Amino acid sequence: MNWSLPILLNELNASVTADLQRARKSLGHPTDLGDATEEIWIELFNKYLPRRYHAIKATVVDSTGTFSEQIDVVIHDRQYTPLVFTFRDKHVVPAESVYAVFESKQDMNASHIGYAQEKIASVRRLHRTSLPVPTIDGTKKAKELTPVLGGILTLSCKWSPVFGETMLGYVTAGRGDKRLDVGCVADSGNFWLNDDGAYSLFAEKKPVTRFLLELISRLQTVATVPMIDMRAYAEKLD
């Protein structure tokens, strides 16, 4: 049997969609369904994103002691930035380590979009430090902070058409810290915020795979997170 890149990419998409559908059919309790849905996306990211990135359900904290709301999926740095706190399945990560945050739901609708916008804003409002970086060639200036990517991940959406004026209206209502950069509807397609501030909405046959590849491309443009000032966090010690 010969390898086929299209088949491999198609199977990735089919696997995630099937898992989301299986969770919907088999799990009757809303909490169990929500947990399973989050875990499916987290597993996808941890399996396919480069090792410098790590996906986790977490709360984000800054050096002033301000906390975000609990976030379904946080993509954060594990190469240069330590966890602040972890106990069993409860995790707190520093704001400087965060690349992207996502709200995960089974369905895309108005209330879920609004909820995602609020939770994303709770992360973006946090203070982030950035120190000059010592290198073999000398000290480099502190990295300029880049915006935290924010999005919503779902299995389906009942709007018709899915990627039409209804979705666009709710998505564009979130501005500033509430901005949504991306949305993936696993059985239908994606939307992305472009550099010009306009949204592109796509009905696609393999939306999960396309979403993952575009996400990786956007993470590449960020490069590394800023160098965290650990002494700023240490000031909160009694």
N, C-alpha and C positions, 0 to 999 in steps of 0.2 A: 504494500500500500504506500502510495506517495503522499507526502505532506501537502496540505493545502491551507494557505493563509486565510482565504475567505471562510473556509469551513471552521478553522480555529476561532476566528473572530465571531462567527455566527453562533458557535457553541457557547462562548462566553455570555453573549446576550441571552440566549435561550435558557441557560442555567439560572441566571439571576431572576429572570421573569418567572420561570417555573417555581423557584423557591418562594417568591413573593405570593404567587397564586396558591401554592400549597399551604402557606401559613394562613391565608385568608380562609381557605376551605376547612382547615382542620382545627384552628384555634378559636374557641368560642369566647374566651374572656378577653375584653379589650386590652387589659394590661399585658397579658401574654402575647397577644397579637402585635401590640406596639413594640414590645421587647424583641420579638422575633424579627420584625421588619427592620429595626435598627441593626440587629446583629448581621442580617444578610448584607446590608450595605457596608458595614464595618469589615466584614470578612472579605468582600470584594476589594476594598481599598488596600487592606493589609496584604492581600495576595498579589495584587498587580501594581501597586505604586512602588516606586523605588524605595529602598530601605531607609533613606533619610527621612521619609514620611511615616507617620504612624497614626492610624485611625482609632478613636476611642470615644466612648460616651463619657462626658466630663463636664465639670464646671470650671470656668476660667476666672483667674484672680489676677489683680495687678499689685504693684508694690505699695500702693496706698491702702491696701486691704479691702478694696471693692471687689465684689464677686458678680459674675454674670448669672443669668438663669442657667439651669442645667441644659446642656446642649446634646441632642441625640447623637450627632456625629461630629467630632472635632478632628481635623487633620492637623497634626502638630509635629514639631521637630523633636526627634529623639537623639540626634547626633551631637548637638551643641547645647541643648537646653534640658535641664533636669525636670522631673516631675516635682511639684511642691508637696503633694500628698497623695497617697494611694492606700486604700484598705479594701480588700476583696474587690467588689465591682464598683467602688466609689473612687473617683479620681478627680484631682484638682490640678490644673496645669497653668503655668504662668502665661500672661497675655502675650509676652514676647515670642513664645514658641508657636503661636497659632498661624497657620496658613489659610485655613478654610473652615467654615462651620456650616452644618446642614441640619434642617429639620426633616424628619422622616415620618411619612404618613402612608397609609394605604391608598388614599384618594386625594386628588388635587381639587380643592374647592376654595371658596372665598374665605371662610373662617380659618382654614389651614394656612393659606397664603398670609393672611394678616398675622396669625400666630407666629409663623416663621419670621416675618419681618421684625416683630417685636423682640424675639429671642436673639436674632442676629444683631440687632441694635444694642442689646445688652452687652455683647462682646466688643463691638466696635467702639463703645463709649469708654472702655477701659484705658488706663494710662499704660504706655509702653516705653520702657527705657531703651537706649541704644548707645553703647560705648564705642570709643575708638578701638580698632582691632589690631593687635600686635601681630606682625608677620615677619618672615625671614628678611623681607626687603624693607622693613621699617613699619612704623605704625600707620595704619590707614584710617581715614576719617570715619566717624560713626556712620553706619548705614542709614540712609534715609528710609523712614517707615513707609511701607507699602500697604495699601488697603487690604483688609481681611476679606477674602472671597466668601460670599454667603449665598446659600441656595436652599431649595426644597426638593426632596426626593420622594416619589410616589410610584405606585403600581399603575394606577389608572386615573381617568378623569371623565366625568359624565357630561361635560359640556359638548355641544355639537355646533360647529366643529370644535375639536379639543383646543387647537391652537388658533383661536379666532379673537374677535374683538372683546369677548367677555373675559378671557384670560388676560389679554393685554391690559384691559382696564384695571383689574385688580393688581397685576404685577407692577404697573407704572405708578400706582398710588403710593408705593413705598419709596420715599426719597431720602437722601442723606444717609444717616446710619441705618435706616430701614431698607435700604436698597437691596433688591434681589439681583444677583449676578447671573444665576443659572437655575433652571428647573429641569428635572428629568422625570418624565412619565414613562415608566419602563415598557408599557405596551403600546406607546403611541409616538413619542418624540421628545424634543428638547426645546428650551428657549435659552438664549444667551444675551447678555448685555454687551453691546459693542463699544469700541473706544469712543465713538461719536455720541454715546448716550442713548442710542436707539436700540430696540430689542429685535433680534432675529428669532422667529418662531418656526420650528421645523417639524412636520409630521414625517416620521422616518420608520423604516422597517427594522433597523437594528439600533434603537436609541440608546441602550445601555452601553454598548461598545463605543458608539460615537461620543457619548458623554464622557466616558472614561478617557479616551484618547485626547479629547479637547481639554479635559481637566488637567491631564499631565502636561499638555502644551502650555497651559496658562500658569501652572506651578513652575515650570521651567523658567518663565520670564521673571519670576520673583527671585530666583536663585536661593540664597540662604536668608534665614531670619536674622534680625539684629542681634548683636552681642548683648546679652542680658546683664544688667547691673545687679549682681547677687547681693551686694552690700545694701542696696535700697530695700531689698526684702528683709535682710538681716536686721534692719532698723526696727522691725515690728516685733522682734524678740523682747520678752520682758526682762 
